Amino acid sequence: MKRMKNLVLVLVGLSLMLSGCATIVSGTKQKVKVSSEPAKAQIVVIGQDGKEYYKGGPGEISLPRSKTYTVEISMDGYATQKVSIDKSFNMWFVGNICFGGIPGAVVDLITGSLWNLEPDTINITLKTALLNTDNGPVIAFFALDDNGELRSISVPMIKG
């Protein structure tokens, strides 16, 4: 019976030492919420490695903590906007000093759990695009009708 208790204690101790504090508490991925106005905008998330991590509508996106990202929000008739998601230090990593030691710190470094992604909420209002034509610049207004169809009107800019 005593051997079983010792075995359990050793296994628990090893699992704590071989796991990083930030990895246990925060995980290797983080959810980032992206919303836009208009709500039907296209969201594309590209990592620092050039890989596309998400393409779709606004919502909650789960991203690996180990990278930085560029979020592109676009819609026909609107100027595309870009927002950077950067890494900041995850304070849970400090828990390795008390619990995980060097093995825990290494796990957090390898998994990327050492980092938090910021901002974790992105709210973007797209601006109507300004177009240039042969007759000078125009501004285009776009709206969805009752059937969900995209409608537009172009108005020439008047120089004053």
C-alpha positions as CSV (number, residue, x, y, z in Angstrom):
1,M,0.0,0.0,0.0
2,K,2.8,2.4,0.9
3,R,4.5,1.6,-2.5
4,M,1.3,2.5,-4.3
5,K,1.1,5.9,-2.4
6,N,4.8,6.6,-3.3
7,L,4.2,5.7,-6.9
8,V,1.2,8.1,-7.1
9,L,3.2,10.9,-5.5
10,V,6.1,10.3,-7.9
11,L,3.8,10.3,-10.9
12,V,2.1,13.5,-9.8
13,G,5.4,15.2,-9.1
14,L,6.8,14.2,-12.5
15,S,3.7,15.4,-14.3
16,L,4.0,18.8,-12.6
17,M,7.7,19.0,-13.4
18,L,7.2,18.0,-17.1
19,S,4.4,20.5,-17.6
20,G,4.7,24.2,-17.9
21,C,2.6,26.4,-15.6
22,A,1.5,28.7,-18.5
23,T,0.7,25.6,-20.7
24,I,-1.5,24.1,-17.9
25,V,-3.3,27.4,-17.1
26,S,-3.6,29.1,-20.4
27,G,-3.2,26.4,-23.0
28,T,-1.3,26.5,-26.3
29,K,-4.0,28.4,-28.2
30,Q,-5.9,31.6,-27.4
31,K,-9.3,32.8,-28.6
32,V,-9.4,36.2,-30.3
33,K,-12.8,37.8,-31.0
34,V,-13.1,39.7,-34.3
35,S,-16.2,41.8,-35.1
36,S,-16.9,44.2,-37.9
37,E,-19.4,46.7,-39.2
38,P,-20.8,45.8,-41.7
39,A,-21.2,42.4,-40.1
40,K,-20.7,40.4,-43.3
41,A,-17.0,41.5,-43.8
42,Q,-14.4,38.9,-44.8
43,I,-11.8,38.2,-42.1
44,V,-8.3,36.8,-43.0
45,V,-5.7,36.0,-40.4
46,I,-2.1,35.6,-41.6
47,G,0.7,34.5,-39.2
48,Q,4.2,35.8,-39.2
49,D,5.2,32.7,-41.1
50,G,2.9,33.8,-44.0
51,K,0.5,31.0,-43.4
52,E,-3.3,31.7,-43.4
53,Y,-4.7,30.7,-40.1
54,Y,-8.3,31.8,-40.7
55,K,-10.6,32.9,-43.5
56,G,-14.3,33.6,-43.0
57,G,-16.7,35.9,-41.3
58,P,-16.4,37.7,-38.0
59,G,-16.4,35.5,-34.8
60,E,-14.1,33.9,-32.3
61,I,-10.9,32.5,-33.7
62,S,-8.5,30.1,-31.9
63,L,-4.9,31.0,-32.7
64,P,-1.6,29.4,-31.5
65,R,0.0,31.7,-28.9
66,S,3.5,31.2,-30.4
67,K,3.1,33.7,-33.4
68,T,2.2,37.2,-34.2
69,Y,-0.6,37.8,-36.8
70,T,-2.0,40.3,-39.2
71,V,-5.8,40.4,-39.4
72,E,-7.3,41.8,-42.7
73,I,-10.9,42.9,-42.7
74,S,-12.4,43.6,-46.1
75,M,-15.7,43.9,-48.0
76,D,-16.5,45.0,-51.5
77,G,-16.9,48.8,-51.6
78,Y,-15.0,49.3,-48.4
79,A,-11.4,50.1,-47.7
80,T,-9.5,47.0,-46.3
81,Q,-8.2,47.5,-42.8
82,K,-5.4,45.6,-41.1
83,V,-4.8,45.0,-37.4
84,S,-1.7,43.4,-35.8
85,I,-2.0,40.9,-33.1
86,D,1.2,40.8,-31.0
87,K,2.7,38.6,-28.3
88,S,3.0,39.8,-24.7
89,F,4.5,38.0,-21.7
90,N,2.2,35.5,-20.0
91,M,2.6,35.9,-16.2
92,W,1.7,32.3,-15.6
93,F,5.1,31.4,-16.9
94,V,6.5,32.8,-13.6
95,G,4.8,29.8,-11.9
96,N,7.6,27.6,-13.2
97,I,9.8,29.2,-10.5
98,C,7.7,27.5,-7.8
99,F,6.3,24.4,-9.5
100,G,7.6,23.5,-13.0
101,G,11.2,24.4,-12.7
102,I,13.4,24.3,-15.8
103,P,11.4,21.5,-17.5
104,G,8.2,23.5,-17.1
105,A,9.8,26.6,-18.5
106,V,11.1,24.6,-21.5
107,V,7.6,23.2,-22.1
108,D,6.1,26.7,-22.1
109,L,8.8,28.0,-24.5
110,I,8.3,25.1,-26.9
111,T,4.5,25.2,-26.9
112,G,4.4,29.0,-27.1
113,S,2.3,29.2,-23.9
114,L,4.9,31.8,-22.6
115,W,2.9,34.4,-24.6
116,N,-0.5,36.0,-24.6
117,L,-2.0,37.5,-27.8
118,E,-3.0,41.2,-27.7
119,P,-5.5,42.5,-28.5
120,D,-7.8,39.6,-27.8
121,T,-10.8,41.6,-29.1
122,I,-10.9,43.5,-32.4
123,N,-13.9,45.7,-33.4
124,I,-13.6,47.3,-36.8
125,T,-15.9,49.7,-38.7
126,L,-15.0,49.6,-42.3
127,K,-14.9,52.9,-44.2
128,T,-16.5,53.4,-47.6
129,A,-13.9,53.2,-50.3
130,L,-13.0,56.3,-52.4
131,L,-12.7,55.5,-56.1
132,N,-11.0,57.4,-58.9
133,T,-12.6,57.6,-62.3
134,D,-11.8,59.4,-65.6
135,N,-14.1,62.3,-64.3
136,G,-12.3,62.5,-61.0
137,P,-12.8,60.9,-57.6
138,V,-16.1,59.5,-56.6
139,I,-17.4,58.0,-53.4
140,A,-19.3,54.8,-53.4
141,F,-22.0,53.9,-50.9
142,F,-23.0,50.2,-50.4
143,A,-25.8,48.7,-48.6
144,L,-27.7,45.4,-48.3
145,D,-31.3,45.5,-49.4
146,D,-34.1,43.5,-47.8
147,N,-33.2,40.4,-49.8
148,G,-29.5,40.6,-48.7
149,E,-28.4,41.8,-52.2
150,L,-25.5,44.3,-52.3
151,R,-26.6,47.7,-53.8
152,S,-24.4,50.7,-54.5
153,I,-24.4,54.3,-55.7
154,S,-21.5,56.4,-56.8
155,V,-21.4,60.1,-56.2
156,P,-18.8,62.4,-57.8
157,M,-16.6,64.5,-55.4
158,I,-16.9,68.2,-55.9
159,K,-13.8,70.3,-55.5
160,G,-14.4,73.4,-53.5
